[in-house]
């Protein structure tokens, strides 16, 4: 074989393999968005950024797939994750495909909108384009217990919506103004990412949730299908689907790794509380 032929063949071989076996990394974005419990962070930019950066940084990828299963949560964290996905996609120059499992609602749907195409099961739940604030009022309880609430602030609105004091109409008006501003941003984001939306805007942006079948008719999603089926249809039977794992940690994980006294009991309590709160978020959608 003439000198120089083998290096040329070696240079061509990887390119041929890449054409025959295209690579699509997959990142799972699952759970409530924001803080789930005092010791456990839910889905946040800090938690998922390393996995996203590894996925978009892989060489010779054809696309990045996001598997989303989230009932929503923090508007700020949802938007931060959305923006990071869009920035990484622009840097890598590859399309992003989102695949909804049980639900992509509220902030979960905002994250799904970072994808160029959204797929789901016909029975998935999507949408809930709205803003909610829920809490409790305990002023009657502390009165019955004979407890006196003392709050001292520098700033008239500093103790807004204190759950141990009667609700102030001015506080409610201020909260609704904040919600309206966040809702306007959410609506604008969805309109810009989903130009093919159909139906009554008042309904689409009412906070209502839709099935995957309804969502397809409304333009909230682009099609039905799971990750494997869609990627094999798009990139061929030999597509390499590589899951990029998230490394989750925090205070609890550090305590367990150090074998701190009482860490096991703390883990059980923290895990139970986090599970209850996260299940409550999913239960809003009958899941």
JOCOR-V888900 format. One record per helix or strand. SS is the DSSP state (hx for helix, st for strand). FROM is the first residue (numbers start at 0). TO is the last residue. If there is no record, write none. Layout:
ss={SS | SS}
from={FROM | FROM}
to={TO | TO}
This chain:
ss={hx | st | st | st | st | st | hx | st | st | hx | st | hx | st | st | hx | hx | hx | st | hx | st | hx | st | hx | hx}
from={4 | 22 | 32 | 34 | 39 | 42 | 44 | 60 | 72 | 74 | 94 | 106 | 116 | 124 | 138 | 168 | 200 | 208 | 211 | 222 | 226 | 239 | 250 | 262}
to={19 | 29 | 32 | 36 | 40 | 42 | 56 | 69 | 72 | 91 | 104 | 111 | 119 | 126 | 143 | 192 | 203 | 210 | 217 | 223 | 234 | 242 | 257 | 282}
